[in-house]
Amino acid sequence: MKITLVGLGIKQGDLTQSAEAALNGAGKIMARTSSGRAYAQLEGREVEFLDEVYKRSRNFDTLNKNLAAKVLAQAKITPVVYCVDGAVSEDEGCKIILAKAKDCEVCEGVSKISRIKSLSGLKNSCVTALSAYDIANLKSCSAAVIYDLDDFGLADRVKQKLTQLFGEERECAFINGEGVHRIKVYEIDRFKNYDADCAVAVEEADFLRKDRYDYADLEHIIKLLRAPGGCPWDRVQTNDSIKQNMIEEAYELVDAVNRGDDDGIEEECGDVLLQAAFHSVMKEEQGAFTGSDVLTRVVKKLIFRHSHIFGGDKAADENSALSVWEKNKMKEKHQTTFTESLQAVPKNFPACMRAQKVGKRAAKSGMDFLSPISASEKLGEEVIELLKAVQAGDKDGTFEESGDLLFSAVNTCRLAGADCEQALAAATDKFINRFAVFEKLVAADGKNLPDLCDEEYDWYWLQAKNAFKNN
């Protein structure tokens, strides 16, 4: 299997002497496409252009695999010279061929990337360059060069990705056979024709004028605020001094979710991220870890705990997937006993939430009630014990039995399938709403709440309850 990969460069006259020699001695010449100025250099030669591979490829992601497969299959029959525009090292199909073919020679060509950078006038020296066919893998960067923009669908994908990274209003350079066009990112897919000569170059604006920011920018601005000459408040904060902020922001995010407020969710997600970034930046200052360590750890955690997706475990449904997660979590945290799992539940959780989570983890050991009915029997016992402590005037006993009663209530509701924290919050809201109706009814009759007798309280409360239900 002999394959010679030839880079045709950009235009007529770019063909190197070694490439010319390879073509002159070729038994079989194949070319990625017939579209683009570089391929005019093959005129007069017997060439199999692979345009048909473009037509039968289901999507952009499989195109280069199909092109490589076509060349590799032909090479099993006869030696092949495969030509691509630009440089061999810039072509995704050639990369696949080089990885699979043992006997492969390269005649490198003029770089499309260098030409694009030169024509676009990029000021940033740190440039990420890749084929439009690989656009999904483009990450945050200072500047980007995208080549192989030979299809309208690709142009749309490139536009969407660059909008995400740089903003739709960011100016960019669109390059084709006619020259350089200064346009906005949102205009990338508005040209009539696309071929192998089309490309895009874009770079971010100055930090304070950027349209889009990423996590690295968030860390950067926190570091600016904490630097000498930065914000006096930000500079004096510690992990301990801002810890309460995270709790407040998390609750505000959940509140926005409960309201179905997408704009609020967007804002509060940012506030939660800010608090996390603030903590990691301060730990980086202390030499403990960095934001990159934080992100690496959480991604590795997701891979490890989803062993039913990325490993050998199986999970047919939600419950079995959760069991795999919990098993891997105990392994990850080196928990060898169920007691360690219970002790790992944070003590600063809301008490109801913590009790429910402890109950769930204890149940995995086999220690649990058979049903909510059997749990409710224990609940009845705890009510009796509490009343005995109250009647005896035993304050310590009352405190203890109150806790046992509440814990039993949580177990009963948990086994009934209710989220106790949410259920209690909903019940509290319901009480407040009913009380508001109750107070209005009393006021409408010219009465004051403190002056009501027990029978009046009960009557008005029943009216409020019925009115609330009807509404």
GUSE-820593 format. One record per residue (C-alpha): residue number from 1; residue in one letter; x, y, z. Coordinates in nm, 2 decimals, decimal comma. Example, Ala and Ser with C-alpha at 12.3 -4.5 7.8 and 13.67 -1.06 7.14 Angstrom:
BEGIN
(1 A (1,23 -0,45 0,78))
(2 S (1,37 -0,11 0,71))
//
This chain:
BEGIN
(1 M (0,00 0,00 0,00))
(2 K (0,19 0,30 -0,13))
(3 I (0,03 0,65 -0,09))
(4 T (0,19 0,98 -0,18))
(5 L (0,01 1,28 -0,03))
(6 V (0,05 1,60 -0,23))
(7 G (-0,03 1,95 -0,11))
(8 L (-0,12 2,17 -0,41))
(9 G (-0,09 2,50 -0,23))
(10 I (-0,33 2,79 -0,29))
(11 K (-0,31 2,88 -0,66))
(12 Q (-0,14 2,81 -0,99))
(13 G (0,24 2,79 -0,96))
(14 D (0,24 2,67 -0,59))
(15 L (0,32 2,31 -0,69))
(16 T (0,66 2,21 -0,56))
(17 Q (0,92 2,01 -0,76))
(18 S (0,88 1,70 -0,54))
(19 A (0,50 1,71 -0,59))
(20 E (0,55 1,76 -0,97))
(21 A (0,78 1,46 -0,98))
(22 A (0,53 1,25 -0,78))
(23 L (0,25 1,34 -1,02))
(24 N (0,46 1,27 -1,33))
(25 G (0,54 0,92 -1,20))
(26 A (0,19 0,84 -1,07))
(27 G (-0,01 0,54 -1,19))
(28 K (-0,32 0,67 -1,01))
(29 I (-0,40 1,03 -0,92))
(30 M (-0,69 1,11 -0,69))
(31 A (-0,79 1,46 -0,57))
(32 R (-1,01 1,57 -0,28))
(33 T (-1,23 1,78 -0,51))
(34 S (-1,23 1,97 -0,84))
(35 S (-1,34 2,29 -0,67))
(36 G (-1,08 2,56 -0,60))
(37 R (-0,80 2,74 -0,78))
(38 A (-0,53 2,50 -0,66))
(39 Y (-0,68 2,20 -0,84))
(40 A (-0,63 2,38 -1,18))
(41 Q (-0,27 2,27 -1,15))
(42 L (-0,39 1,92 -1,23))
(43 E (-0,53 2,02 -1,57))
(44 G (-0,42 1,79 -1,84))
(45 R (-0,36 1,49 -1,61))
(46 E (-0,59 1,19 -1,56))
(47 V (-0,73 1,25 -1,22))
(48 E (-1,02 1,09 -1,02))
(49 F (-1,18 1,38 -0,84))
(50 L (-1,37 1,27 -0,53))
(51 D (-1,66 1,51 -0,55))
(52 E (-1,90 1,22 -0,54))
(53 V (-1,78 1,14 -0,19))
(54 Y (-1,91 1,48 -0,08))
(55 K (-2,26 1,40 -0,23))
(56 R (-2,29 1,06 -0,06))
(57 S (-2,15 1,15 0,28))
(58 R (-2,43 1,17 0,53))
(59 N (-2,28 1,46 0,72))
(60 F (-1,97 1,67 0,76))
(61 D (-1,84 1,46 1,04))
(62 T (-1,81 1,15 0,82))
(63 L (-1,69 1,32 0,50))
(64 N (-1,32 1,31 0,58))
(65 K (-1,35 0,95 0,70))
(66 N (-1,51 0,86 0,37))
(67 L (-1,24 1,04 0,16))
(68 A (-0,97 0,86 0,35))
(69 A (-1,14 0,53 0,31))
(70 K (-1,17 0,58 -0,07))
(71 V (-0,80 0,65 -0,10))
(72 L (-0,69 0,37 0,13))
(73 A (-0,91 0,12 -0,06))
(74 Q (-0,76 0,23 -0,40))
(75 A (-0,41 0,20 -0,25))
(76 K (-0,46 -0,17 -0,19))
(77 I (-0,49 -0,21 -0,57))
(78 T (-0,23 0,03 -0,70))
(79 P (0,00 0,31 -0,56))
(80 V (-0,19 0,64 -0,53))
(81 V (-0,10 1,00 -0,54))
(82 Y (-0,37 1,19 -0,34))
(83 C (-0,39 1,57 -0,39))
(84 V (-0,54 1,82 -0,16))
(85 D (-0,54 2,20 -0,17))
(86 G (-0,31 2,39 0,08))
(87 A (-0,08 2,18 0,29))
(88 V (-0,11 1,81 0,37))
(89 S (-0,07 1,88 0,74))
(90 E (-0,39 2,10 0,73))
(91 D (-0,62 1,84 0,57))
(92 E (-0,83 1,63 0,80))
(93 G (-0,86 1,34 0,55))
(94 C (-0,48 1,33 0,51))
(95 K (-0,44 1,31 0,89))
(96 I (-0,66 0,99 0,89))
(97 I (-0,46 0,84 0,60))
(98 L (-0,13 0,91 0,78))
(99 A (-0,26 0,74 1,09))
(100 K (-0,36 0,43 0,90))
(101 A (-0,12 0,38 0,62))
(102 K (0,23 0,25 0,69))
(103 D (0,39 0,33 0,35))
(104 C (0,31 0,70 0,31))
(105 E (0,51 0,99 0,16))
(106 V (0,43 1,36 0,19))
(107 C (0,50 1,63 -0,05))
(108 E (0,40 1,94 0,15))
(109 G (0,23 2,24 -0,01))
(110 V (0,19 2,61 0,06))
(111 S (-0,01 2,66 0,38))
(112 K (-0,37 2,79 0,35))
(113 I (-0,34 2,91 0,71))
(114 S (-0,04 3,13 0,64))
(115 R (-0,22 3,29 0,35))
(116 I (-0,54 3,35 0,55))
(117 K (-0,34 3,51 0,84))
(118 S (-0,15 3,73 0,60))
(119 L (-0,46 3,84 0,40))
(120 S (-0,68 3,90 0,71))
(121 G (-0,42 4,11 0,89))
(122 L (-0,47 3,94 1,23))
(123 K (-0,29 4,13 1,50))
(124 N (-0,30 3,85 1,76))
(125 S (0,00 3,62 1,74))
(126 C (-0,18 3,34 1,92))
(127 V (-0,41 3,19 1,65))
(128 T (-0,61 2,87 1,65))
(129 A (-0,65 2,73 1,30))
(130 L (-0,86 2,43 1,19))
(131 S (-1,08 2,30 0,91))
(132 A (-1,44 2,40 0,90))
(133 Y (-1,52 2,03 0,90))
(134 D (-1,37 2,02 1,25))
(135 I (-1,55 2,34 1,38))
(136 A (-1,73 2,15 1,66))
(137 N (-1,40 2,11 1,83))
(138 L (-1,31 2,48 1,83))
(139 K (-1,27 2,61 2,19))
(140 S (-1,22 2,95 2,34))
(141 C (-0,93 3,13 2,18))
(142 S (-0,78 3,47 2,12))
(143 A (-0,81 3,44 1,74))
(144 A (-0,93 3,18 1,49))
(145 V (-0,86 3,09 1,13))
(146 I (-1,12 2,85 0,97))
(147 Y (-1,04 2,71 0,63))
(148 D (-1,22 2,45 0,40))
(149 L (-1,53 2,66 0,41))
(150 D (-1,66 2,50 0,09))
(151 D (-2,03 2,45 0,17))
(152 F (-2,33 2,66 0,28))
(153 G (-2,41 2,42 0,56))
(154 L (-2,06 2,45 0,69))
(155 A (-2,08 2,82 0,67))
(156 D (-2,39 2,81 0,89))
(157 R (-2,21 2,58 1,15))
(158 V (-1,91 2,81 1,15))
(159 K (-2,12 3,12 1,20))
(160 Q (-2,30 2,96 1,50))
(161 K (-1,97 2,85 1,66))
(162 L (-1,80 3,19 1,61))
(163 T (-2,11 3,36 1,74))
(164 Q (-2,09 3,16 2,05))
(165 L (-1,72 3,24 2,10))
(166 F (-1,68 3,59 1,97))
(167 G (-2,03 3,73 1,93))
(168 E (-2,24 3,77 1,61))
(169 E (-2,15 4,14 1,58))
(170 R (-1,78 4,08 1,59))
(171 E (-1,60 4,18 1,27))
(172 C (-1,42 3,91 1,08))
(173 A (-1,24 3,86 0,74))
(174 F (-1,41 3,64 0,49))
(175 I (-1,17 3,53 0,22))
(176 N (-1,26 3,38 -0,12))
(177 G (-1,12 3,38 -0,47))
(178 E (-1,24 3,74 -0,51))
(179 G (-1,04 3,87 -0,22))
(180 V (-1,09 3,98 0,14))
(181 H (-1,44 4,09 0,27))
(182 R (-1,48 4,27 0,60))
(183 I (-1,81 4,14 0,74))
(184 K (-1,98 4,06 1,07))
(185 V (-1,98 3,71 1,20))
(186 Y (-2,36 3,68 1,14))
(187 E (-2,30 3,74 0,77))
(188 I (-2,07 3,44 0,72))
(189 D (-2,34 3,23 0,56))
(190 R (-2,48 3,50 0,33))
(191 F (-2,25 3,46 0,03))
(192 K (-2,38 3,30 -0,29))
(193 N (-2,09 3,05 -0,35))
(194 Y (-1,86 2,85 -0,13))
(195 D (-1,55 2,65 -0,24))
(196 A (-1,21 2,53 -0,12))
(197 D (-1,07 2,89 -0,14))
(198 C (-1,32 3,02 0,12))
(199 A (-1,20 3,09 0,48))
(200 V (-1,27 3,31 0,78))
(201 A (-1,04 3,48 1,02))
(202 V (-1,15 3,65 1,34))
(203 E (-1,00 3,77 1,67))
(204 E (-1,14 3,89 2,00))
(205 A (-1,16 4,26 2,09))
(206 D (-0,99 4,42 2,39))
(207 F (-1,09 4,26 2,72))
(208 L (-1,34 4,53 2,82))
(209 R (-1,49 4,55 2,47))
(210 K (-1,55 4,18 2,41))
(211 D (-1,90 4,07 2,31))
(212 R (-1,85 3,72 2,46))
(213 Y (-1,66 3,60 2,76))
(214 D (-1,57 3,25 2,89))
(215 Y (-1,47 3,10 3,22))
(216 A (-1,11 3,20 3,18))
(217 D (-1,23 3,56 3,14))
(218 L (-1,43 3,53 3,46))
(219 E (-1,12 3,42 3,65))
(220 H (-0,92 3,70 3,49))
(221 I (-1,15 3,97 3,60))
(222 I (-1,15 3,84 3,96))
(223 K (-0,77 3,84 3,96))
(224 L (-0,78 4,20 3,83))
(225 L (-1,01 4,30 4,10))
(226 R (-0,80 4,14 4,37))
(227 A (-0,47 4,27 4,23))
(228 P (-0,29 4,58 4,38))
(229 G (-0,49 4,88 4,27))
(230 G (-0,80 4,67 4,22))
(231 C (-1,13 4,68 4,42))
(232 P (-1,08 4,74 4,80))
(233 W (-1,37 4,51 4,88))
(234 D (-1,26 4,22 4,65))
(235 R (-0,90 4,23 4,77))
(236 V (-0,98 4,17 5,14))
(237 Q (-1,22 3,88 5,09))
(238 T (-1,14 3,52 5,20))
(239 N (-1,30 3,18 5,14))
(240 D (-1,46 3,21 5,48))
(241 S (-1,59 3,57 5,44))
(242 I (-1,78 3,49 5,12))
(243 K (-1,90 3,14 5,20))
(244 Q (-2,25 3,25 5,28))
(245 N (-2,28 3,42 4,94))
(246 M (-2,27 3,08 4,77))
(247 I (-2,57 2,96 4,98))
(248 E (-2,77 3,27 4,90))
(249 E (-2,69 3,26 4,53))
(250 A (-2,78 2,89 4,51))
(251 Y (-3,12 2,96 4,67))
(252 E (-3,18 3,25 4,43))
(253 L (-3,10 3,02 4,14))
(254 V (-3,35 2,76 4,26))
(255 D (-3,61 3,03 4,32))
(256 A (-3,57 3,14 3,95))
(257 V (-3,61 2,78 3,84))
(258 N (-3,93 2,75 4,05))
(259 R (-4,06 3,07 3,88))
(260 G (-3,98 2,93 3,54))
(261 D (-3,79 3,26 3,48))
(262 D (-3,53 3,19 3,21))
(263 D (-3,37 3,53 3,23))
(264 G (-3,34 3,49 3,61))
(265 I (-3,19 3,14 3,57))
(266 E (-2,93 3,28 3,33))
(267 E (-2,84 3,56 3,57))
(268 E (-2,83 3,34 3,88))
(269 C (-2,63 3,07 3,71))
(270 G (-2,37 3,34 3,65))
(271 D (-2,38 3,44 4,01))
(272 V (-2,32 3,08 4,12))
(273 L (-2,03 3,05 3,88))
(274 L (-1,89 3,38 4,01))
(275 Q (-1,89 3,24 4,36))
(276 A (-1,72 2,92 4,26))
(277 A (-1,46 3,10 4,05))
(278 F (-1,40 3,35 4,34))
(279 H (-1,32 3,05 4,58))
(280 S (-1,09 2,88 4,33))
(281 V (-0,90 3,20 4,25))
(282 M (-0,83 3,26 4,62))
(283 K (-0,72 2,89 4,65))
(284 E (-0,49 2,94 4,35))
(285 E (-0,34 3,24 4,53))
(286 Q (-0,28 3,01 4,83))
(287 G (-0,11 2,75 4,61))
(288 A (-0,38 2,49 4,69))
(289 F (-0,53 2,43 4,34))
(290 T (-0,64 2,62 4,03))
(291 G (-0,96 2,67 3,84))
(292 S (-0,83 2,42 3,58))
(293 D (-0,78 2,16 3,85))
(294 V (-1,15 2,22 3,96))
(295 L (-1,28 2,17 3,60))
(296 T (-1,06 1,87 3,54))
(297 R (-1,17 1,71 3,86))
(298 V (-1,55 1,75 3,79))
(299 V (-1,52 1,61 3,44))
(300 K (-1,31 1,31 3,56))
(301 K (-1,58 1,26 3,83))
(302 L (-1,85 1,25 3,57))
(303 I (-1,66 1,00 3,36))
(304 F (-1,59 0,78 3,66))
(305 R (-1,93 0,78 3,81))
(306 H (-2,11 0,72 3,47))
(307 S (-1,94 0,38 3,43))
(308 H (-2,26 0,26 3,27))
(309 I (-2,19 0,50 2,98))
(310 F (-1,81 0,52 2,97))
(311 G (-1,72 0,18 3,14))
(312 G (-1,83 -0,17 3,17))
(313 D (-2,13 -0,13 3,40))
(314 K (-2,49 -0,17 3,28))
(315 A (-2,79 0,04 3,37))
(316 A (-3,13 -0,02 3,21))
(317 D (-3,33 0,25 3,39))
(318 E (-3,31 0,55 3,61))
(319 N (-3,28 0,36 3,94))
(320 S (-3,01 0,13 3,82))
(321 A (-2,81 0,43 3,69))
(322 L (-2,84 0,59 4,03))
(323 S (-2,72 0,27 4,20))
(324 V (-2,41 0,27 3,97))
(325 W (-2,35 0,63 4,05))
(326 E (-2,37 0,57 4,43))
(327 K (-2,15 0,26 4,41))
(328 N (-1,88 0,46 4,22))
(329 K (-1,92 0,75 4,45))
(330 M (-1,84 0,54 4,76))
(331 K (-1,54 0,39 4,57))
(332 E (-1,42 0,73 4,47))
(333 K (-1,44 0,86 4,82))
(334 H (-1,28 0,55 4,97))
(335 Q (-1,59 0,48 5,18))
(336 T (-1,58 0,12 5,29))
(337 T (-1,88 0,13 5,53))
(338 F (-2,23 0,26 5,51))
(339 T (-2,16 0,47 5,82))
(340 E (-1,90 0,66 5,63))
(341 S (-2,16 0,74 5,36))
(342 L (-2,40 0,87 5,62))
(343 Q (-2,13 1,08 5,79))
(344 A (-2,04 1,23 5,45))
(345 V (-2,38 1,41 5,42))
(346 P (-2,30 1,78 5,49))
(347 K (-2,41 1,90 5,84))
(348 N (-2,49 2,24 5,71))
(349 F (-2,77 2,11 5,48))
(350 P (-3,12 2,22 5,58))
(351 A (-3,22 1,98 5,85))
(352 C (-3,51 1,83 5,66))
(353 M (-3,30 1,78 5,35))
(354 R (-3,02 1,62 5,55))
(355 A (-3,26 1,38 5,73))
(356 Q (-3,40 1,27 5,40))
(357 K (-3,06 1,21 5,24))
(358 V (-2,93 1,02 5,55))
(359 G (-3,25 0,80 5,53))
(360 K (-3,19 0,73 5,17))
(361 R (-2,83 0,63 5,22))
(362 A (-2,92 0,41 5,52))
(363 A (-3,18 0,24 5,31))
(364 K (-2,91 0,12 5,07))
(365 S (-2,77 -0,10 5,35))
(366 G (-3,11 -0,27 5,38))
(367 M (-3,21 -0,08 5,69))
(368 D (-3,55 0,08 5,61))
(369 F (-3,92 0,05 5,67))
(370 L (-4,11 -0,19 5,44))
(371 S (-4,35 0,09 5,33))
(372 P (-4,48 0,43 5,42))
(373 I (-4,75 0,26 5,62))
(374 S (-4,50 0,08 5,85))
(375 A (-4,31 0,41 5,88))
(376 S (-4,62 0,59 5,99))
(377 E (-4,67 0,34 6,27))
(378 K (-4,33 0,45 6,41))
(379 L (-4,45 0,81 6,36))
(380 G (-4,74 0,74 6,58))
(381 E (-4,51 0,60 6,85))
(382 E (-4,30 0,91 6,84))
(383 V (-4,60 1,14 6,89))
(384 I (-4,69 0,95 7,20))
(385 E (-4,34 0,97 7,34))
(386 L (-4,32 1,34 7,27))
(387 L (-4,65 1,41 7,45))
(388 K (-4,53 1,21 7,75))
(389 A (-4,22 1,42 7,77))
(390 V (-4,43 1,74 7,74))
(391 Q (-4,67 1,63 8,02))
(392 A (-4,37 1,53 8,24))
(393 G (-4,22 1,88 8,19))
(394 D (-3,90 1,72 8,06))
(395 K (-3,74 1,99 7,84))
(396 D (-3,45 1,77 7,74))
(397 G (-3,68 1,48 7,66))
(398 T (-3,92 1,71 7,47))
(399 F (-3,62 1,83 7,26))
(400 E (-3,51 1,48 7,18))
(401 E (-3,85 1,34 7,11))
(402 S (-3,93 1,64 6,88))
(403 G (-3,63 1,54 6,67))
(404 D (-3,73 1,18 6,66))
(405 L (-4,09 1,28 6,56))
(406 L (-3,96 1,50 6,28))
(407 F (-3,71 1,23 6,16))
(408 S (-3,99 0,97 6,15))
(409 A (-4,21 1,21 5,96))
(410 V (-3,93 1,26 5,70))
(411 N (-3,90 0,88 5,66))
(412 T (-4,27 0,84 5,61))
(413 C (-4,29 1,11 5,35))
(414 R (-3,97 0,98 5,18))
(415 L (-4,11 0,63 5,15))
(416 A (-4,43 0,78 5,01))
(417 G (-4,22 0,93 4,73))
(418 A (-4,23 1,29 4,83))
(419 D (-3,93 1,52 4,84))
(420 C (-3,96 1,64 5,20))
(421 E (-3,78 1,97 5,16))
(422 Q (-4,00 2,07 4,87))
(423 A (-4,31 1,93 5,03))
(424 L (-4,25 2,13 5,35))
(425 A (-4,18 2,45 5,16))
(426 A (-4,50 2,40 4,96))
(427 A (-4,70 2,34 5,28))
(428 T (-4,56 2,66 5,43))
(429 D (-4,65 2,86 5,12))
(430 K (-5,00 2,71 5,13))
(431 F (-5,04 2,81 5,49))
(432 I (-4,93 3,17 5,42))
(433 N (-5,17 3,20 5,13))
(434 R (-5,46 3,06 5,33))
(435 F (-5,37 3,29 5,62))
(436 A (-5,39 3,59 5,39))
(437 V (-5,74 3,50 5,29))
(438 F (-5,83 3,42 5,65))
(439 E (-5,72 3,77 5,77))
(440 K (-5,91 3,94 5,49))
(441 L (-6,23 3,76 5,58))
(442 V (-6,19 3,86 5,94))
(443 A (-6,12 4,22 5,85))
(444 A (-6,42 4,23 5,61))
(445 D (-6,64 4,16 5,91))
(446 G (-6,48 4,45 6,11))
(447 K (-6,30 4,22 6,35))
(448 N (-5,94 4,19 6,48))
(449 L (-5,76 3,86 6,49))
(450 P (-5,64 3,88 6,85))
(451 D (-6,01 3,93 6,96))
(452 L (-6,14 3,61 6,81))
(453 C (-6,25 3,32 7,02))
(454 D (-6,15 2,96 6,93))
(455 E (-6,49 2,89 6,76))
(456 E (-6,45 3,21 6,55))
(457 Y (-6,09 3,11 6,46))
(458 D (-6,21 2,77 6,34))
(459 W (-6,50 2,91 6,15))
(460 Y (-6,30 3,18 5,96))
(461 W (-6,02 2,93 5,90))
(462 L (-6,26 2,69 5,74))
(463 Q (-6,41 2,96 5,52))
(464 A (-6,06 3,06 5,41))
(465 K (-5,97 2,70 5,34))
(466 N (-6,27 2,66 5,12))
(467 A (-6,22 2,99 4,95))
(468 F (-5,85 2,90 4,88))
(469 K (-5,96 2,56 4,73))
(470 N (-6,22 2,73 4,51))
(471 N (-5,95 2,96 4,37))
//
